[in-house]
Amino acid sequence: MVRTTEAIVTHFWCSLRAFTQLELMRASELIENWYQPQRELSLKIARDFILFHLEQKLGLAANT
């Protein structure tokens, strides 16, 4: 959360820039929708987390 005027303005412009970038990516057909980058990142993080903990707890070697 931001409370100062400067922080609010910065947040607004960063949000606008992110939206613009997502729209350019969608228009260029690099992504299908705005949620695709987040979904792909979340899946990668979850996969890496699970593999790391399997390796640590079970002594398994991750096959990546």
N, CA, C and O atoms as a GROMACS GRO file, in nm:
protein
  256
    1MET      N    1   0.084  -0.117   0.000
    1MET     CA    2   0.000   0.000   0.000
    1MET      C    3   0.089   0.124   0.000
    1MET      O    4   0.194   0.128   0.064
    2VAL      N    5   0.044   0.220  -0.071
    2VAL     CA    6   0.118   0.346  -0.077
    2VAL      C    7   0.030   0.457  -0.024
    2VAL      O    8  -0.092   0.454  -0.038
    3ARG      N    9   0.093   0.554   0.039
    3ARG     CA   10   0.016   0.663   0.100
    3ARG      C   11   0.060   0.802   0.056
    3ARG      O   12  -0.019   0.896   0.058
    4THR      N   13   0.185   0.815   0.017
    4THR     CA   14   0.231   0.947  -0.023
    4THR      C   15   0.192   0.974  -0.168
    4THR      O   16   0.173   0.881  -0.246
    5THR      N   17   0.179   1.100  -0.202
    5THR     CA   18   0.142   1.137  -0.337
    5THR      C   19   0.243   1.085  -0.438
    5THR      O   20   0.205   1.034  -0.543
    6GLU      N   21   0.370   1.098  -0.407
    6GLU     CA   22   0.474   1.051  -0.499
    6GLU      C   23   0.464   0.900  -0.521
    6GLU      O   24   0.478   0.852  -0.634
    7ALA      N   25   0.440   0.827  -0.415
    7ALA     CA   26   0.427   0.681  -0.427
    7ALA      C   27   0.304   0.643  -0.508
    7ALA      O   28   0.309   0.547  -0.586
    8ILE      N   29   0.196   0.715  -0.491
    8ILE     CA   30   0.073   0.687  -0.567
    8ILE      C   31   0.096   0.713  -0.715
    8ILE      O   32   0.055   0.633  -0.799
    9VAL      N   33   0.160   0.823  -0.747
    9VAL     CA   34   0.188   0.856  -0.887
    9VAL      C   35   0.282   0.751  -0.947
    9VAL      O   36   0.259   0.706  -1.060
   10THR      N   37   0.384   0.712  -0.875
   10THR     CA   38   0.476   0.608  -0.923
   10THR      C   39   0.402   0.478  -0.947
   10THR      O   40   0.423   0.413  -1.050
   11HIS      N   41   0.317   0.439  -0.855
   11HIS     CA   42   0.240   0.315  -0.868
   11HIS      C   43   0.148   0.322  -0.991
   11HIS      O   44   0.137   0.225  -1.065
   12PHE      N   45   0.085   0.434  -1.010
   12PHE     CA   46  -0.004   0.453  -1.125
   12PHE      C   47   0.073   0.434  -1.256
   12PHE      O   48   0.028   0.360  -1.343
   13TRP      N   49   0.187   0.501  -1.270
   13TRP     CA   50   0.263   0.492  -1.394
   13TRP      C   51   0.322   0.353  -1.416
   13TRP      O   52   0.327   0.306  -1.530
   14CYS      N   53   0.364   0.288  -1.310
   14CYS     CA   54   0.415   0.150  -1.323
   14CYS      C   55   0.303   0.056  -1.366
   14CYS      O   56   0.325  -0.033  -1.448
   15SER      N   57   0.184   0.075  -1.311
   15SER     CA   58   0.069  -0.007  -1.349
   15SER      C   59   0.033   0.015  -1.495
   15SER      O   60   0.004  -0.080  -1.568
   16LEU      N   61   0.033   0.140  -1.537
   16LEU     CA   62   0.003   0.173  -1.676
   16LEU      C   63   0.106   0.113  -1.770
   16LEU      O   64   0.072   0.062  -1.877
   17ARG      N   65   0.231   0.119  -1.732
   17ARG     CA   66   0.340   0.063  -1.813
   17ARG      C   67   0.327  -0.089  -1.823
   17ARG      O   68   0.346  -0.145  -1.931
   18ALA      N   69   0.295  -0.154  -1.713
   18ALA     CA   70   0.278  -0.300  -1.715
   18ALA      C   71   0.160  -0.338  -1.804
   18ALA      O   72   0.170  -0.433  -1.883
   19PHE      N   73   0.050  -0.267  -1.793
   19PHE     CA   74  -0.066  -0.293  -1.878
   19PHE      C   75  -0.030  -0.276  -2.025
   19PHE      O   76  -0.067  -0.359  -2.108
   20THR      N   77   0.041  -0.169  -2.057
   20THR     CA   78   0.081  -0.143  -2.195
   20THR      C   79   0.170  -0.255  -2.248
   20THR      O   80   0.154  -0.300  -2.361
   21GLN      N   81   0.264  -0.300  -2.166
   21GLN     CA   82   0.354  -0.408  -2.208
   21GLN      C   83   0.276  -0.537  -2.233
   21GLN      O   84   0.299  -0.605  -2.332
   22LEU      N   85   0.183  -0.569  -2.144
   22LEU     CA   86   0.102  -0.689  -2.164
   22LEU      C   87   0.018  -0.679  -2.291
   22LEU      O   88   0.005  -0.777  -2.364
   23GLU      N   89  -0.038  -0.563  -2.318
   23GLU     CA   90  -0.118  -0.545  -2.439
   23GLU      C   91  -0.031  -0.558  -2.564
   23GLU      O   92  -0.073  -0.616  -2.663
   24LEU      N   93   0.090  -0.504  -2.560
   24LEU     CA   94   0.180  -0.517  -2.675
   24LEU      C   95   0.217  -0.663  -2.698
   24LEU      O   96   0.224  -0.709  -2.812
   25MET      N   97   0.241  -0.736  -2.589
   25MET     CA   98   0.273  -0.879  -2.601
   25MET      C   99   0.154  -0.956  -2.657
   25MET      O  100   0.172  -1.045  -2.740
   26ARG      N  101   0.035  -0.924  -2.612
   26ARG     CA  102  -0.085  -0.991  -2.661
   26ARG      C  103  -0.109  -0.958  -2.808
   26ARG      O  104  -0.143  -1.047  -2.887
   27ALA      N  105  -0.091  -0.832  -2.846
   27ALA     CA  106  -0.111  -0.791  -2.986
   27ALA      C  107  -0.008  -0.856  -3.078
   27ALA      O  108  -0.038  -0.885  -3.194
   28SER      N  109   0.112  -0.880  -3.027
   28SER     CA  110   0.217  -0.945  -3.105
   28SER      C  111   0.206  -1.097  -3.101
   28SER      O  112   0.288  -1.168  -3.159
   29GLU      N  113   0.104  -1.144  -3.032
   29GLU     CA  114   0.077  -1.288  -3.016
   29GLU      C  115   0.190  -1.362  -2.943
   29GLU      O  116   0.212  -1.481  -2.967
   30LEU      N  117   0.259  -1.291  -2.855
   30LEU     CA  118   0.359  -1.356  -2.770
   30LEU      C  119   0.291  -1.426  -2.652
   30LEU      O  120   0.342  -1.524  -2.598
   31ILE      N  121   0.175  -1.374  -2.613
   31ILE     CA  122   0.093  -1.435  -2.508
   31ILE      C  123  -0.051  -1.436  -2.556
   31ILE      O  124  -0.091  -1.358  -2.643
   32GLU      N  125  -0.130  -1.529  -2.499
   32GLU     CA  126  -0.271  -1.536  -2.539
   32GLU      C  127  -0.358  -1.441  -2.457
   32GLU      O  128  -0.456  -1.386  -2.509
   33ASN      N  129  -0.323  -1.421  -2.330
   33ASN     CA  130  -0.401  -1.331  -2.245
   33ASN      C  131  -0.310  -1.274  -2.137
   33ASN      O  132  -0.194  -1.313  -2.125
   34TRP      N  133  -0.363  -1.182  -2.060
   34TRP     CA  134  -0.283  -1.112  -1.959
   34TRP      C  135  -0.235  -1.203  -1.848
   34TRP      O  136  -0.135  -1.173  -1.782
   35TYR      N  137  -0.303  -1.313  -1.824
   35TYR     CA  138  -0.272  -1.399  -1.711
   35TYR      C  139  -0.169  -1.506  -1.743
   35TYR      O  140  -0.118  -1.571  -1.652
   36GLN      N  141  -0.138  -1.526  -1.869
   36GLN     CA  142  -0.044  -1.630  -1.909
   36GLN      C  143   0.094  -1.615  -1.846
   36GLN      O  144   0.145  -1.715  -1.794
   37PRO      N  145   0.158  -1.497  -1.846
   37PRO     CA  146   0.291  -1.488  -1.783
   37PRO      C  147   0.289  -1.524  -1.634
   37PRO      O  148   0.380  -1.590  -1.584
   38GLN      N  149   0.185  -1.480  -1.564
   38GLN     CA  150   0.174  -1.511  -1.421
   38GLN      C  151   0.156  -1.660  -1.400
   38GLN      O  152   0.218  -1.718  -1.311
   39ARG      N  153   0.071  -1.723  -1.479
   39ARG     CA  154   0.045  -1.866  -1.467
   39ARG      C  155   0.172  -1.946  -1.494
   39ARG      O  156   0.204  -2.039  -1.420
   40GLU      N  157   0.245  -1.910  -1.599
   40GLU     CA  158   0.367  -1.982  -1.633
   40GLU      C  159   0.474  -1.964  -1.525
   40GLU      O  160   0.545  -2.059  -1.491
   41LEU      N  161   0.484  -1.845  -1.470
   41LEU     CA  162   0.580  -1.821  -1.363
   41LEU      C  163   0.542  -1.898  -1.237
   41LEU      O  164   0.627  -1.957  -1.172
   42SER      N  165   0.413  -1.896  -1.204
   42SER     CA  166   0.366  -1.969  -1.085
   42SER      C  167   0.392  -2.118  -1.097
   42SER      O  168   0.435  -2.182  -1.001
   43LEU      N  169   0.367  -2.175  -1.215
   43LEU     CA  170   0.391  -2.318  -1.235
   43LEU      C  171   0.540  -2.351  -1.222
   43LEU      O  172   0.575  -2.454  -1.163
   44LYS      N  173   0.626  -2.266  -1.277
   44LYS     CA  174   0.770  -2.290  -1.267
   44LYS      C  175   0.817  -2.282  -1.122
   44LYS      O  176   0.896  -2.366  -1.078
   45ILE      N  177   0.769  -2.184  -1.049
   45ILE     CA  178   0.809  -2.170  -0.909
   45ILE      C  179   0.760  -2.288  -0.826
   45ILE      O  180   0.835  -2.341  -0.744
   46ALA      N  181   0.637  -2.330  -0.847
   46ALA     CA  182   0.583  -2.446  -0.774
   46ALA      C  183   0.662  -2.571  -0.807
   46ALA      O  184   0.695  -2.650  -0.718
   47ARG      N  185   0.694  -2.591  -0.935
   47ARG     CA  186   0.771  -2.708  -0.977
   47ARG      C  187   0.909  -2.708  -0.912
   47ARG      O  188   0.953  -2.809  -0.858
   48ASP      N  189   0.977  -2.594  -0.918
   48ASP     CA  190   1.111  -2.585  -0.858
   48ASP      C  191   1.107  -2.608  -0.708
   48ASP      O  192   1.196  -2.672  -0.653
   49PHE      N  193   1.005  -2.556  -0.640
   49PHE     CA  194   0.990  -2.574  -0.496
   49PHE      C  195   0.972  -2.722  -0.462
   49PHE      O  196   1.038  -2.773  -0.370
   50ILE      N  197   0.886  -2.788  -0.534
   50ILE     CA  198   0.861  -2.930  -0.508
   50ILE      C  199   0.986  -3.013  -0.534
   50ILE      O  200   1.023  -3.097  -0.452
   51LEU      N  201   1.051  -2.990  -0.646
   51LEU     CA  202   1.172  -3.066  -0.678
   51LEU      C  203   1.282  -3.042  -0.575
   51LEU      O  204   1.352  -3.136  -0.536
   52PHE      N  205   1.299  -2.919  -0.533
   52PHE     CA  206   1.401  -2.887  -0.434
   52PHE      C  207   1.376  -2.963  -0.304
   52PHE      O  208   1.468  -3.022  -0.246
   53HIS      N  209   1.251  -2.961  -0.258
   53HIS     CA  210   1.220  -3.026  -0.131
   53HIS      C  211   1.224  -3.178  -0.141
   53HIS      O  212   1.259  -3.246  -0.045
   54LEU      N  213   1.187  -3.233  -0.255
   54LEU     CA  214   1.202  -3.377  -0.275
   54LEU      C  215   1.348  -3.416  -0.268
   54LEU      O  216   1.385  -3.516  -0.206
   55GLU      N  217   1.430  -3.337  -0.332
   55GLU     CA  218   1.574  -3.364  -0.333
   55GLU      C  219   1.631  -3.354  -0.192
   55GLU      O  220   1.714  -3.437  -0.152
   56GLN      N  221   1.589  -3.254  -0.117
   56GLN     CA  222   1.640  -3.234   0.019
   56GLN      C  223   1.592  -3.342   0.115
   56GLN      O  224   1.671  -3.395   0.192
   57LYS      N  225   1.464  -3.375   0.112
   57LYS     CA  226   1.406  -3.468   0.210
   57LYS      C  227   1.428  -3.614   0.175
   57LYS      O  228   1.445  -3.698   0.263
   58LEU      N  229   1.426  -3.644   0.046
   58LEU     CA  230   1.434  -3.784   0.006
   58LEU      C  231   1.568  -3.821  -0.055
   58LEU      O  232   1.594  -3.938  -0.083
   59GLY      N  233   1.652  -3.722  -0.074
   59GLY     CA  234   1.783  -3.748  -0.132
   59GLY      C  235   1.773  -3.786  -0.279
   59GLY      O  236   1.861  -3.855  -0.331
   60LEU      N  237   1.667  -3.742  -0.345
   60LEU     CA  238   1.649  -3.773  -0.486
   60LEU      C  239   1.719  -3.670  -0.572
   60LEU      O  240   1.728  -3.552  -0.536
   61ALA      N  241   1.768  -3.714  -0.683
   61ALA     CA  242   1.829  -3.623  -0.779
   61ALA      C  243   1.719  -3.578  -0.874
   61ALA      O  244   1.649  -3.661  -0.932
   62ALA      N  245   1.705  -3.449  -0.889
   62ALA     CA  246   1.602  -3.394  -0.979
   62ALA      C  247   1.647  -3.411  -1.122
   62ALA      O  248   1.759  -3.374  -1.158
   63ASN      N  249   1.561  -3.465  -1.204
   63ASN     CA  250   1.588  -3.481  -1.346
   63ASN      C  251   1.526  -3.365  -1.421
   63ASN      O  252   1.408  -3.370  -1.456
   64THR      N  253   1.604  -3.261  -1.447
   64THR     CA  254   1.552  -3.144  -1.517
   64THR      C  255   1.610  -3.133  -1.654
   64THR      O  256   1.577  -3.041  -1.728
   0.00000   0.00000   0.00000
